[in-house]
Amino acid sequence: MPVESVSPGVYQPPVTTWGNAWRAAAMLVLSGVTCITQLPAASRQAHWLVAVDLLLGATSFVLVWYRRRWPMAVATTITAFGVISSTVAGPGVLAAVSLATRRVWWQLAAIGLLNLVASFIYNLIVPTSGNGPWWVMLLVVTVITVAVLGWGAYIGSRRELLWTLKNRAERAEAEQELRTSQARANERARIAREMHDVLAHRISQVSMHASALAFRTDLDADQMRASATIIQDTAHQALADLRSVLGVLRDPESGEPLEPPQPTYRDLAPLVEAVRAAGLKVTYDDRLGESGAELPDVIGRTVYRIVQEGMTNAVRHAPGTALRIVVSGSREEGVSVELRNPLGLRPGTTPGAGLGLVGLTERAELRGGRLEGRREDDAWVLRGWIPWAA
């Protein structure tokens, strides 16, 4: 919030009991000092002047406690009382200082001019010996008025500065808490993405072999043991991957997130071979050739995840079908990935959250590319493109 737009009442601190006490004492002292010299002179002029002086002074002591609710009205009224009363000096100074803390310049000019006029008229009604020429008196009153209003403006400026600093500190703390919450949310999302990318593929293989054991009644004991061994090995690999992800997502000493070891394009061929050995019919056409070895790791990682997710979906939603994978492109054209498999005759039994392609689409778009999956005739096609310089 800019300082200029802050209402003057916002940064005014509440007045404590001690604050009210010393203000009242200061007003009494100031009014008392003024009365010592002015009331005897008023008594020599007319006794009713003394009564009016004291009455207006008492009224001013009551009005001044409403100076924050109606600052201009209270200051104007008490200053106007100064035309015929000297005991309003204490409340008048407090009201003027309080008004000056708001730093509304036309109000300060009006109160200053009214105070000069009231003082001049009072000295005409109640002349005091030793006042000297009128211009001397006017000069003294002007200096005192400027000093009082200037002191009030300084207090108001200091209050506003303290309020601004406190407000900025509170906003900084709130923003820090918000950044911390966002960092935690981002980390949770990151863990979820890594867990999905690492585990979904392994669990799908386990489900595929377990389904085969459930439906195949013609397997002998050796074949059953072989399938069970594959399930066991895949489950162990899933647990090892899970420990790897959880172990590197945070530094145990600093608590800062770390970059976990991620696969690259060079790991794509072994991934296809592992899935092919697990029983999925995969045709892998790598058209990058030697350019694939120069592919940046950040792009290769995205290509790897796209292929991994495509194979996982093929196992999950179209078990028993053949999957064709084509990876092509160049430094000028970027990298294109296409996965195509016929629609399954029976639905898979492995449940899915439906968020894998959503996360990969976001990953591809962050690299400046795109990813889309759709049905074409009797096949499901997943296509992705990543710029080489992503």
C-alpha positions in Angstrom: 0.0 0.0 0.0 1.6 3.3 -1.0 2.2 5.8 1.8 0.2 8.5 0.0 -3.0 6.4 0.0 -2.9 5.7 3.7 -5.7 7.4 5.7 -4.2 9.6 8.5 -6.4 7.7 11.1 -4.8 4.4 10.1 -1.3 5.0 11.5 -2.4 6.9 14.6 -1.5 4.6 17.6 -4.0 4.1 20.4 -3.5 6.4 23.4 -2.6 4.5 26.6 -3.5 5.5 30.1 0.0 6.8 30.8 -0.2 8.8 27.5 -3.5 10.4 28.7 -2.0 11.1 32.1 1.1 13.0 30.9 -0.8 14.9 28.3 -3.3 16.1 30.9 -0.4 17.1 33.2 1.3 19.0 30.4 -1.9 20.8 29.6 -2.4 21.8 33.2 1.2 23.1 33.5 1.0 25.1 30.2 -2.4 26.6 31.1 -1.2 27.4 34.7 1.9 29.2 33.5 -0.3 31.3 31.1 -2.9 32.1 33.7 -0.3 33.4 36.2 0.4 36.4 33.9 -2.9 36.7 32.0 -5.7 36.3 34.7 -4.5 39.2 36.9 -4.6 41.5 33.8 -8.1 40.2 32.9 -9.2 40.8 36.4 -8.1 44.5 36.2 -10.2 44.9 33.0 -13.4 43.2 34.2 -14.2 40.5 36.7 -16.5 38.7 34.2 -13.5 38.2 31.9 -12.0 35.9 34.5 -15.1 33.9 34.9 -15.5 33.5 31.1 -11.8 32.7 30.8 -12.1 29.8 33.3 -15.3 28.6 31.9 -14.0 28.4 28.4 -10.8 26.8 29.7 -12.7 24.0 31.5 -14.8 23.4 28.3 -11.6 23.1 26.3 -10.2 20.5 28.7 -13.3 18.4 28.0 -13.4 19.0 24.2 -9.7 18.2 23.7 -10.4 14.5 24.5 -12.5 14.3 21.3 -9.6 15.7 19.1 -9.1 12.4 17.3 -12.8 11.9 16.4 -13.3 15.5 15.1 -9.7 16.9 14.8 -10.5 20.0 12.7 -13.7 21.0 14.6 -12.1 20.6 18.1 -8.9 22.5 17.1 -10.9 25.3 15.5 -13.3 25.6 18.5 -10.5 25.7 21.1 -8.4 28.1 19.1 -11.4 30.4 18.7 -11.9 30.3 22.5 -8.4 31.9 22.7 -9.9 35.2 21.6 -11.1 35.8 25.2 -9.5 32.9 27.3 -5.9 32.3 28.3 -6.6 29.0 30.1 -7.2 27.3 26.7 -3.5 27.4 26.0 -2.8 23.9 27.1 -5.8 22.2 25.3 -5.2 24.5 22.3 -1.6 23.3 21.9 -2.5 19.6 22.3 -5.4 20.0 19.8 -3.1 21.8 17.3 -0.4 19.2 17.6 -2.9 16.4 17.2 -4.3 18.1 14.1 -0.8 18.6 12.7 0.0 14.9 12.9 -2.5 14.3 10.1 -0.5 16.7 7.9 -3.4 18.1 5.9 -1.7 21.3 4.9 -4.8 23.5 4.4 -6.0 22.6 7.9 -2.6 23.6 9.3 -2.7 26.9 7.5 -6.2 27.6 8.7 -5.4 26.8 12.4 -2.2 28.8 12.3 -3.9 31.9 10.9 -6.8 31.6 13.3 -4.3 31.3 16.2 -2.6 34.5 15.1 -5.9 36.4 14.9 -7.1 35.0 18.2 -3.8 36.0 20.0 -3.8 39.5 18.5 -7.5 40.1 19.5 -6.8 38.7 23.0 -3.9 41.1 23.5 -6.2 44.0 22.5 -8.9 42.9 25.0 -6.5 42.1 27.8 -3.4 44.2 27.4 -0.4 43.2 29.5 2.4 45.5 30.5 5.7 44.7 28.9 4.2 43.3 25.7 6.1 45.8 23.6 5.1 46.8 20.0 2.3 44.8 18.4 4.7 43.5 15.7 6.9 41.9 18.3 4.0 40.1 19.9 2.9 39.0 16.4 6.4 37.7 15.7 6.6 35.7 18.9 3.1 34.2 18.4 4.1 33.3 14.8 7.3 31.5 15.9 5.4 29.6 18.6 2.6 28.6 16.2 5.0 27.4 13.5 7.0 25.4 16.1 3.9 23.7 17.5 2.5 22.8 14.1 5.9 21.7 12.9 6.4 19.5 15.9 3.0 17.9 15.3 3.8 17.3 11.6 7.1 15.6 12.6 5.2 13.3 15.0 2.7 12.4 12.3 5.5 11.7 9.8 7.3 9.5 12.3 4.1 7.6 13.2 3.4 7.0 9.5 7.0 5.7 9.0 6.7 3.3 11.9 3.3 2.1 10.7 4.7 1.6 7.2 7.7 -0.3 8.4 5.6 -2.5 10.6 3.1 -3.1 7.7 6.0 -4.1 5.4 7.4 -6.4 7.9 4.0 -8.1 8.4 3.6 -8.4 4.6 7.1 -9.8 4.3 6.3 -12.5 6.9 3.0 -13.3 5.2 4.8 -13.6 1.8 7.5 -15.8 3.3 4.8 -18.1 4.7 3.1 -18.1 1.3 6.4 -19.0 -0.5 7.1 -21.7 2.0 3.6 -23.2 1.5 4.0 -23.0 -2.3 7.4 -24.7 -2.1 5.9 -27.5 0.0 3.0 -27.8 -2.5 5.5 -27.9 -5.4 7.6 -30.5 -3.7 4.6 -32.7 -3.1 3.6 -32.4 -6.7 7.2 -33.2 -7.7 7.2 -36.3 -5.5 3.9 -37.4 -7.0 5.2 -37.0 -10.5 8.4 -38.9 -9.8 6.5 -41.7 -7.9 4.1 -42.0 -10.9 6.9 -42.1 -13.5 9.0 -44.5 -11.5 6.4 -46.9 -10.2 3.6 -47.0 -12.7 5.6 -48.9 -15.3 6.9 -51.5 -12.8 3.4 -52.0 -11.2 1.9 -52.5 -14.6 4.4 -55.2 -15.4 3.5 -56.9 -12.1 -0.2 -56.7 -12.9 0.3 -58.0 -16.4 2.1 -61.2 -15.2 -0.2 -61.7 -12.3 -3.2 -61.5 -14.7 -1.5 -64.1 -16.9 -1.2 -66.4 -13.9 -4.9 -65.9 -13.1 -6.2 -66.7 -16.6 -3.7 -69.3 -17.8 -4.6 -72.7 -16.7 -2.2 -74.6 -19.0 1.0 -73.5 -17.4 3.2 -76.1 -15.9 5.2 -75.8 -12.6 8.3 -74.4 -14.3 6.4 -71.8 -16.2 4.5 -70.8 -13.0 7.8 -70.4 -11.2 9.3 -68.4 -14.0 6.3 -66.0 -14.0 6.4 -65.7 -10.2 10.2 -65.0 -10.4 9.5 -62.2 -12.9 6.8 -60.7 -10.6 9.2 -60.9 -7.6 12.1 -59.3 -9.5 9.8 -56.5 -10.8 8.4 -55.8 -7.4 11.9 -55.6 -5.9 12.9 -53.2 -8.7 9.8 -51.1 -7.9 10.8 -51.0 -4.2 14.4 -50.1 -5.1 13.1 -47.3 -7.3 10.9 -46.0 -4.6 13.7 -45.9 -2.1 15.8 -44.1 -4.6 13.2 -41.4 -5.2 12.5 -40.9 -1.5 16.2 -40.9 -0.7 17.3 -38.2 -3.1 14.3 -35.8 -3.0 15.7 -34.2 0.1 19.1 -33.6 1.5 19.2 -35.1 5.0 21.3 -32.2 6.3 20.1 -29.1 4.6 16.6 -30.3 3.8 16.8 -28.7 0.4 15.3 -30.5 -2.6 17.8 -32.3 -4.8 17.7 -33.4 -8.4 17.2 -37.1 -8.4 19.1 -39.3 -10.9 16.9 -39.3 -14.0 17.0 -41.6 -17.1 18.1 -40.1 -20.4 17.7 -41.1 -24.0 20.5 -43.6 -23.7 18.3 -45.6 -21.3 15.4 -45.8 -23.7 16.6 -48.9 -25.6 17.3 -50.9 -22.4 13.8 -49.9 -21.2 12.2 -51.3 -24.4 14.2 -54.5 -24.1 13.1 -55.0 -20.5 9.5 -54.5 -21.4 9.8 -56.8 -24.4 11.4 -59.5 -22.2 8.5 -59.1 -19.8 6.1 -60.2 -22.5 4.9 -57.0 -24.3 5.1 -57.1 -28.1 7.1 -53.9 -28.9 8.5 -52.7 -32.2 11.1 -50.0 -31.6 12.2 -47.8 -34.5 15.0 -45.4 -33.6 15.5 -43.0 -36.4 17.7 -40.5 -34.6 20.8 -42.6 -35.2 24.0 -41.0 -34.1 22.1 -37.8 -33.3 20.6 -39.5 -30.3 23.9 -39.6 -28.6 24.1 -35.8 -28.8 20.6 -35.3 -27.5 20.5 -33.1 -24.4 19.7 -35.0 -21.3 16.8 -32.7 -20.4 15.1 -33.6 -23.7 16.1 -37.2 -23.6 14.5 -37.5 -20.2 11.2 -36.2 -21.5 11.3 -38.6 -24.4 12.0 -41.4 -22.1 9.1 -40.5 -19.8 6.7 -40.3 -22.8 7.7 -43.7 -24.1 7.6 -45.2 -20.6 4.1 -43.8 -20.0 2.9 -45.0 -23.4 4.1 -48.6 -22.7 2.5 -48.5 -19.3 -0.8 -47.4 -20.8 -0.6 -50.1 -23.4 -0.1 -52.8 -20.8 -2.8 -51.3 -18.6 -5.5 -50.6 -21.2 -4.7 -52.9 -24.2 -3.0 -56.1 -22.8 -1.9 -58.6 -25.4 -1.6 -56.1 -28.3 1.5 -55.0 -30.2 3.0 -51.6 -29.6 5.0 -49.7 -32.2 7.4 -46.9 -31.1 9.0 -44.5 -33.5 11.5 -41.9 -32.4 12.7 -39.5 -35.1 13.9 -36.0 -35.7 17.0 -33.8 -36.0 18.6 -30.7 -34.5 16.6 -28.5 -36.9 13.3 -30.3 -36.7 13.2 -31.3 -33.0 12.4 -34.7 -31.6 9.2 -36.5 -32.5 7.8 -39.5 -30.6 4.9 -41.7 -31.7 3.5 -44.7 -29.9 0.7 -46.7 -31.7 -1.1 -49.8 -30.5 -4.4 -51.4 -31.5 -7.3 -51.0 -29.1 -7.5 -53.9 -26.7 -10.1 -56.6 -27.1 -10.6 -56.7 -23.3 -9.9 -53.9 -20.8 -7.0 -54.2 -18.5 -7.4 -54.9 -14.8 -4.9 -52.4 -13.5 -6.5 -49.2 -12.3 -5.1 -45.9 -13.3 -5.5 -42.3 -12.0 -5.7 -40.8 -15.4 -3.1 -38.2 -14.6 0.0 -39.7 -16.3 -0.7 -38.0 -19.7 -1.7 -34.8 -18.0 1.6 -34.6 -16.1 3.6 -35.5 -19.3 1.7 -32.9 -21.3 2.7 -30.3 -18.8 6.3 -31.6 -18.8 6.4 -31.3 -22.7 4.9 -27.8 -22.7 7.5 -26.6 -20.2 10.1 -27.7 -22.7 8.4 -25.8 -25.4 6.9 -28.9 -27.0 3.5 -30.7 -27.1 1.9 -34.0 -26.4 -1.4 -35.4 -27.5 -3.1 -38.8 -27.3 -6.1 -39.8 -29.4 -7.9 -42.6 -31.1 -7.3 -43.1 -34.8 -9.5 -45.8 -36.4 -8.9 -48.9 -34.3 -5.7 -47.8 -32.7 -4.6 -45.5 -29.9 -1.8 -43.1 -30.9 0.3 -41.0 -28.6 2.4 -38.3 -30.3 4.9 -35.9 -28.8 7.3 -33.3 -30.1 10.1 -31.6 -28.2 12.3 -28.8 -29.7 16.0 -29.8 -29.8 17.1 -26.6 -28.0 14.5 -26.9 -25.2 
